[in-house]
Amino acid sequence: MVTVINALRVTERPRHPEKVRLPDTPVLPKPPWIRVRAPDSQAFAKTRSTLRAHRLNTVCEEAACPNIGECWGKRHATVMIMGDTCTRACAFCNVRTGKPGALDATEPERVARAVAELGLSHVVVTSVDRDDLADGGAAHFAATISSIRKSAPAASIEVLTPDFLRKDGALETVIAACPDVFNHNVETVPSFYRRIRPGANYGASLVLLKRAKALAPKLFTKSGIMVGFGESRDEVCGVMDDLRQADVDFLTIGQYLQPTRKHAAIDRFVTLEEFADYKRMAYAKGFLLAASSPLTRSSYHAPEDFARLKAARAVQI
């Protein structure tokens, strides 16, 4: 059994309207090519009960991922560590913003027990941004990786980390724990950072990705963007070039879906033909793997994609 873990909890509590400080904007109706699968009720319930039993948060719920029914129906979940409250206020994200609580030292072991119980062969671990911590939570990532290695030694581990902005040594701490895939999303084109990703720095994210590969040349690196904010084709092409310059192996491109009226508005829905064009472009630029579709997300089909990454590298060698 393969699964992705991103500890984010699904809750029904109200969101904080002050989070993105945007005026209400209309939520556009979804086009017919955006469809989600109904969940397998038994497998979905088992995944949910396991996560609840181990008191884990999942990004699947907290970020309102459209693929939760399909993934949890396959007993694939993505776990978000270090709490459910982020220190950033990105205009696209549904995760709550505020002052996080203290880290829970038992969390790495609880994640590891859930991985073993679900029988996962591939695990994805992400987190909220923790700018309040001296190392941005890097040691907590490392502890989680170590715990999973002990409980499920055959499982491959993928981490989706924050940018660790101004956290010297944080990346080195995570890489020293030896994840199999290092993922950090640039999220959007650089011209939209001030509006969409305040508090982050496009150049710093590129440096982080390049540094990860330099520290561990055999490590798979991964990054992704959302489209539909109003970016141009040339801007997307430019991001691809920048990520290749940073030696990124795997690119994901998905449609931005506005979580609430308080979040950044969708400029348009990108067509299936455009997603296919982006995928062809990515392969032409030398990415080992590219996933580009309306419902593509960082952890969507991550177990299968990890197998494809290994196969692609073997052919390249």
matplotlib code that plots the C-alpha trace (Angstrom):
import matplotlib.pyplot as plt

x = [0.0, 1.4, 0.4, 1.2, 1.2, 0.8, -0.4, -3.2, -6.4, -9.8, -12.0, -15.3, -14.2, -14.6, -11.6, -10.0, -11.3, -8.4, -5.9, -5.4, -7.1, -8.6, -12.1, -14.7, -14.3, -16.7, -15.8, -16.0, -18.0, -15.8, -15.7, -16.8, -13.2, -12.6, -14.1, -13.4, -14.0, -16.4, -14.5, -14.5, -16.4, -14.8, -11.2, -11.9, -13.2, -10.3, -7.8, -9.6, -10.0, -6.2, -5.2, -7.7, -6.5, -2.9, -4.0, -2.5, -3.4, -3.6, -3.2, -5.8, -8.5, -7.0, -6.1, -9.4, -7.7, -10.1, -8.4, -9.1, -11.9, -9.7, -6.5, -8.1, -10.2, -6.8, -5.7, -3.3, -3.1, -0.7, 0.4, 1.1, 3.4, 4.1, 0.4, -2.4, -1.6, 0.8, 2.9, 2.5, -0.6, -0.5, -3.4, -4.1, -3.9, -6.8, -4.6, -5.3, -2.9, -1.9, 0.4, 1.2, 1.5, 4.6, 5.9, 4.7, 7.7, 5.5, 4.3, 7.2, 6.5, 2.7, 3.3, 5.6, 3.0, 0.3, 2.6, 3.2, -0.5, -1.6, 1.2, 2.6, 5.4, 5.8, 5.2, 4.8, 5.4, 4.7, 4.2, 3.0, 5.5, 7.0, 8.9, 8.6, 11.1, 14.9, 15.3, 11.9, 11.1, 13.9, 14.9, 11.2, 11.3, 14.5, 13.0, 9.9, 12.0, 14.1, 11.0, 9.5, 12.7, 12.5, 8.8, 8.7, 12.2, 11.1, 9.1, 10.4, 10.0, 9.2, 9.3, 7.5, 9.1, 8.8, 11.5, 13.4, 13.9, 16.7, 17.1, 20.8, 21.5, 17.9, 18.1, 21.3, 19.4, 16.6, 18.9, 21.2, 18.1, 18.2, 14.7, 14.3, 12.5, 12.9, 10.0, 9.6, 7.0, 7.6, 3.8, 3.5, 5.4, 7.7, 5.7, 2.8, 4.8, 3.9, 0.2, 0.0, 2.9, 3.8, 6.6, 8.3, 11.1, 11.2, 15.0, 15.5, 13.2, 15.3, 18.5, 17.0, 16.2, 19.6, 21.3, 19.4, 20.7, 24.2, 24.1, 22.7, 23.3, 21.3, 18.3, 15.2, 14.1, 10.7, 8.7, 5.4, 3.3, -0.4, -1.8, -4.9, -3.9, -3.4, 0.2, 1.3, 2.7, 6.1, 6.1, 5.4, 8.1, 10.5, 9.7, 10.5, 13.9, 14.7, 13.8, 16.0, 18.8, 18.2, 18.6, 15.0, 14.0, 10.2, 7.7, 4.0, 1.5, -2.1, -5.1, -5.5, -8.9, -10.1, -10.9, -13.2, -14.3, -11.5, -8.8, -7.1, -9.6, -9.2, -8.4, -9.3, -9.5, -6.5, -7.6, -6.7, -4.8, -2.7, -1.8, -0.7, 1.4, 3.1, 3.8, 5.4, 7.4, 8.7, 10.0, 11.6, 13.4, 14.9, 12.8, 12.9, 9.2, 6.3, 2.7, 0.4, -3.4, -6.2, -6.2, -2.4, -1.2, 2.2, 1.3, -1.2, -0.1, 3.2, 3.8, 3.4, 5.4, 8.3, 8.5, 8.5, 11.2, 13.5, 12.7, 13.5, 16.8, 17.7, 17.1, 19.1, 22.0]
y = [0.0, 3.4, 6.7, 10.4, 12.1, 15.8, 16.4, 18.9, 18.4, 18.6, 20.8, 22.6, 25.6, 29.0, 30.6, 33.8, 36.5, 38.8, 36.3, 37.6, 41.0, 41.0, 42.3, 39.7, 38.4, 36.2, 32.5, 31.5, 28.3, 25.4, 24.4, 20.9, 19.6, 19.9, 16.8, 14.9, 11.3, 10.3, 8.5, 4.8, 5.2, 2.3, 3.1, 6.9, 6.2, 4.0, 6.7, 9.3, 7.3, 6.4, 10.0, 11.0, 8.2, 9.5, 13.2, 14.2, 17.2, 16.8, 19.3, 17.4, 18.8, 22.1, 23.3, 22.0, 19.8, 18.7, 15.3, 14.2, 11.8, 9.9, 9.9, 9.0, 6.4, 4.8, 5.3, 8.0, 11.0, 13.9, 14.8, 18.4, 18.6, 21.4, 22.4, 23.8, 27.5, 29.2, 32.3, 33.4, 34.8, 33.7, 34.9, 31.5, 29.3, 28.0, 27.2, 29.4, 32.2, 33.3, 32.6, 28.8, 26.8, 25.0, 22.0, 18.6, 16.4, 13.3, 14.2, 12.5, 9.2, 9.6, 10.2, 7.1, 4.9, 6.1, 5.3, 1.8, 1.3, 2.4, 0.3, 3.1, 2.5, 6.2, 9.0, 12.8, 15.1, 18.8, 21.6, 25.1, 27.9, 28.4, 31.7, 31.9, 29.0, 29.6, 26.8, 27.1, 23.6, 21.9, 19.7, 18.6, 17.6, 15.6, 13.9, 12.9, 11.4, 9.5, 8.1, 7.0, 5.2, 3.2, 2.3, 1.8, 1.2, 0.2, 3.4, 6.2, 9.7, 12.9, 16.2, 19.4, 22.2, 25.9, 28.2, 28.4, 32.1, 33.6, 30.2, 29.4, 25.7, 24.7, 23.1, 21.2, 19.7, 18.4, 17.1, 15.3, 13.3, 11.8, 12.2, 10.6, 13.6, 17.3, 19.4, 23.2, 25.0, 28.4, 28.5, 31.3, 33.5, 36.1, 39.1, 37.9, 37.3, 40.6, 39.9, 36.2, 35.1, 38.0, 37.2, 34.9, 35.5, 33.9, 34.1, 32.6, 29.6, 29.0, 29.1, 26.6, 24.1, 24.4, 24.1, 21.0, 19.2, 20.5, 19.0, 15.6, 15.1, 11.8, 13.4, 14.0, 17.7, 18.9, 22.1, 23.3, 26.3, 27.1, 28.8, 30.8, 34.0, 35.9, 34.8, 34.7, 31.7, 33.4, 33.9, 30.2, 29.4, 31.6, 29.8, 26.5, 27.9, 29.1, 25.7, 23.9, 26.3, 25.2, 21.5, 20.7, 17.2, 17.2, 20.0, 20.1, 22.5, 22.7, 25.0, 27.5, 27.0, 29.9, 28.5, 31.4, 34.9, 36.3, 34.7, 35.8, 35.7, 33.3, 35.2, 32.3, 28.5, 27.2, 24.8, 21.2, 22.0, 24.6, 22.1, 19.6, 22.3, 23.1, 19.4, 19.1, 22.3, 21.0, 17.8, 19.7, 21.8, 18.7, 17.9, 14.2, 14.3, 16.7, 16.6, 19.2, 19.1, 21.1, 18.8, 18.3, 19.1, 18.6, 15.3, 14.0, 10.5, 11.0, 7.3, 6.5, 9.6, 8.5, 5.2, 7.2, 9.5, 6.5, 4.9, 8.2, 8.6, 5.0, 5.6, 8.9, 7.1]
z = [0.0, -1.0, 0.6, 0.8, 4.2, 4.8, 8.3, 7.9, 9.8, 8.2, 10.4, 10.1, 12.1, 10.5, 8.7, 9.7, 7.2, 8.1, 6.8, 3.3, 3.8, 0.3, -0.6, -1.4, -4.9, -6.8, -7.0, -10.7, -11.5, -12.4, -16.1, -17.1, -17.4, -13.7, -12.2, -8.9, -8.1, -5.3, -2.5, -1.8, 1.5, 3.4, 2.4, 2.9, 6.4, 7.3, 6.2, 8.2, 11.3, 11.3, 11.0, 13.7, 16.0, 15.7, 16.1, 12.7, 10.6, 6.8, 4.1, 2.2, 4.5, 5.6, 2.2, 0.7, -1.8, -4.6, -4.8, -1.2, -2.2, -4.7, -2.6, 0.7, -1.1, -2.0, 1.6, 0.4, 2.6, 2.9, 6.5, 7.7, 10.7, 13.2, 13.8, 11.7, 12.0, 9.6, 10.2, 6.6, 4.9, 1.3, -0.8, -2.4, 0.7, 2.9, 5.9, 8.9, 9.7, 13.2, 16.1, 16.2, 19.3, 20.6, 18.7, 19.9, 20.5, 20.1, 16.6, 14.6, 16.3, 15.8, 12.1, 11.9, 13.6, 11.2, 8.2, 9.5, 10.3, 6.8, 5.2, 3.1, 0.7, -0.1, 2.4, 1.8, 4.8, 4.6, 7.1, 7.8, 7.7, 11.1, 10.9, 14.7, 15.1, 15.0, 12.5, 10.8, 12.0, 10.2, 13.2, 13.5, 9.8, 10.5, 13.5, 11.5, 8.7, 11.3, 13.0, 9.7, 8.8, 12.0, 11.7, 8.0, 6.7, 3.2, 2.7, 0.5, 2.0, 0.3, 2.1, 1.0, 3.0, 3.6, 2.2, 5.5, 4.7, 6.9, 8.8, 8.4, 8.5, 8.2, 4.8, 5.8, 8.7, 6.5, 3.8, 6.4, 7.4, 3.9, 2.4, -1.1, -2.6, -1.6, -2.7, -2.4, -4.4, -6.0, -6.4, -9.0, -11.4, -9.8, -10.9, -8.7, -5.5, -3.8, -4.3, -4.0, -1.9, 0.5, 2.9, 0.4, -2.0, -5.5, -5.8, -2.3, -3.3, -6.3, -4.2, -1.8, -4.5, -6.1, -2.8, -1.9, -5.1, -4.4, -0.9, -2.1, -5.9, -5.9, -4.3, -6.4, -6.3, -7.1, -7.4, -8.6, -9.6, -9.9, -13.0, -13.5, -11.7, -14.9, -15.7, -19.3, -21.2, -21.4, -17.6, -17.1, -19.5, -17.6, -14.3, -16.1, -17.2, -13.7, -12.1, -14.6, -13.8, -10.2, -11.2, -10.4, -11.6, -11.4, -12.2, -11.3, -12.7, -11.6, -11.8, -8.9, -7.3, -5.1, -1.6, -0.5, -1.5, 0.8, -1.3, -4.5, -7.4, -10.3, -13.5, -15.7, -16.0, -18.1, -20.8, -21.1, -24.3, -22.5, -19.7, -22.3, -24.0, -20.7, -20.1, -23.6, -22.9, -19.6, -21.1, -23.9, -21.3, -19.6, -16.6, -15.7, -15.0, -15.5, -14.3, -15.7, -15.5, -13.8, -10.7, -10.4, -6.9, -5.3, -3.7, -6.2, -7.4, -5.6, -5.0, -8.7, -9.7, -7.5, -9.4, -12.7, -11.4, -10.6, -14.0, -15.8, -14.1, -14.8, -18.5, -18.4, -16.9]

ax = plt.figure().add_subplot(projection="3d")
ax.plot(x, y, z, "-o")
ax.set_aspect("equal")
plt.show()
